[in-house]
Amino acid sequence: QEERRLFYVAVTRARRQLYLTSAGDYGGSRQRKASLFVLEALTVLSILAFGLAGNFALALGALWAKSVVGGLAGPLHGAWLVQNIHPRVRATVLSMNSQATAFGQAAGGPVIGFVGTVRSLRAAMVASGVALFPAAALFGMAARREGAVQKGSDEQFS
């Protein structure tokens, strides 16, 4: 039921074109976690690169990279959440995820703004990248942990 409602919303919001695709194998959970780790790490690196860019071309490249990576990471993270949450609590967990994001922005924004005011905007951008690093580390640990668990279960049945 929930999937159909989500699909309906997506179809009705598509303005010009809508492409429907499918795959025989959607990959395992470990691949998604590894992809989330890579995308989160690229987000951190692009923010750091933007903050440390010495010229306009590097800053523009870092901004473009952040935009592309963010466009890929958002839907992948949303799909990972939807696939790993029981339908009975999915709306609650998705709402909590949005509220946690808003809280992080509201609590971290003034701190980063203070760094920008006292030091420089470059320092604030670097501080933003450093603040996001733990998320990348957590995705990496989750992907590694699940790989070890999966490998152990494969060895058990071979």
C-alpha positions in Angstrom: 0.0 0.0 0.0 2.7 2.5 1.0 4.8 1.7 -2.0 1.9 2.4 -4.3 1.2 5.7 -2.7 4.8 6.7 -3.0 4.8 5.6 -6.6 1.7 7.7 -7.3 3.2 10.8 -5.7 6.4 10.3 -7.8 4.5 9.9 -11.1 2.2 12.9 -10.4 5.2 15.1 -9.6 7.1 14.2 -12.8 6.6 17.3 -14.9 8.1 16.6 -18.3 9.5 13.1 -18.6 9.2 9.9 -16.6 11.5 6.9 -17.1 10.5 3.6 -15.6 13.3 1.0 -15.3 13.8 -2.2 -13.5 16.7 -4.6 -12.8 16.9 -8.3 -12.4 19.2 -7.9 -9.4 19.1 -4.8 -7.2 22.3 -5.7 -5.4 22.7 -6.6 -1.8 22.4 -4.4 1.2 26.2 -4.4 1.6 26.6 -2.8 -1.9 24.1 -0.1 -0.9 26.0 0.6 2.3 29.3 0.7 0.5 27.8 3.1 -2.0 26.4 5.3 0.8 29.9 5.3 2.4 31.5 6.3 -0.9 29.0 9.0 -1.6 29.2 10.4 1.9 33.0 10.4 1.7 32.8 12.2 -1.6 30.4 14.8 0.0 32.9 15.4 2.8 35.8 15.7 0.3 34.0 18.0 -2.0 33.0 20.3 0.9 36.6 20.3 2.1 37.9 21.0 -1.4 35.5 23.9 -1.7 36.7 25.4 1.5 40.3 24.9 0.6 40.1 25.9 -3.1 42.6 28.5 -4.0 40.9 29.7 -7.2 37.5 30.0 -8.8 37.9 27.0 -11.1 38.7 24.6 -8.2 35.8 26.1 -6.1 33.4 25.7 -9.0 34.6 22.1 -9.6 34.1 21.2 -5.9 30.6 22.8 -5.9 29.7 20.9 -9.0 31.0 17.6 -7.4 29.0 18.3 -4.2 25.8 18.9 -6.3 26.2 15.7 -8.3 27.1 13.6 -5.2 24.2 15.1 -3.3 21.8 14.3 -6.1 22.9 10.7 -6.0 23.2 10.2 -2.3 19.7 11.5 -1.4 17.7 9.0 -3.3 20.0 6.1 -2.4 19.7 7.0 1.3 16.0 7.2 1.0 15.7 3.9 -0.8 18.0 2.3 1.8 15.8 3.6 4.6 12.5 2.4 2.9 13.9 -1.0 2.2 15.2 -1.6 5.7 12.2 -0.2 7.7 9.1 -2.2 8.5 6.1 -0.7 6.8 4.2 -0.2 10.1 6.9 2.2 11.4 8.2 3.6 8.1 6.5 6.9 8.2 7.6 7.5 11.8 11.2 6.6 11.1 11.3 8.8 7.9 9.8 11.7 9.9 12.4 11.2 12.7 15.1 11.2 10.0 13.9 14.5 8.6 13.6 15.9 12.1 17.2 14.8 13.0 18.5 16.5 9.8 16.6 19.7 10.7 18.0 19.6 14.2 21.5 19.1 13.0 21.2 22.1 10.7 19.6 24.2 13.4 22.2 23.2 16.0 25.2 23.1 13.8 24.4 26.1 11.6 25.0 28.8 14.2 28.3 27.1 15.3 29.5 27.0 11.7 28.3 30.6 11.2 30.3 31.6 14.3 33.4 30.0 12.8 32.8 31.9 9.6 32.3 35.2 11.4 35.3 34.9 13.8 37.7 33.2 11.4 36.7 33.1 7.7 34.2 31.5 5.3 36.9 29.1 4.2 37.4 27.9 7.8 33.6 27.5 8.1 33.5 25.3 5.0 36.3 23.2 6.3 34.6 22.9 9.7 31.4 21.8 7.8 33.3 19.0 6.1 34.9 17.9 9.3 31.5 17.9 11.0 30.1 15.6 8.4 33.1 13.1 8.5 31.6 10.9 11.3 28.6 10.1 9.0 31.0 8.7 6.3 32.9 6.8 9.0 29.6 5.2 10.3 28.5 4.1 6.8 32.0 2.6 6.2 31.8 0.7 9.5 28.3 -0.5 8.7 29.4 -1.8 5.3 32.5 -3.5 6.7 30.5 -5.0 9.6 27.8 -6.4 7.4 30.4 -7.8 5.0 32.1 -9.7 7.9 28.8 -11.0 9.1 27.8 -12.1 5.6 31.2 -13.7 5.0 30.9 -15.7 8.3 27.4 -16.9 7.4 28.7 -17.9 3.9 31.5 -19.9 5.4 29.1 -21.6 7.8 26.9 -23.0 5.0 29.7 -24.0 2.7 
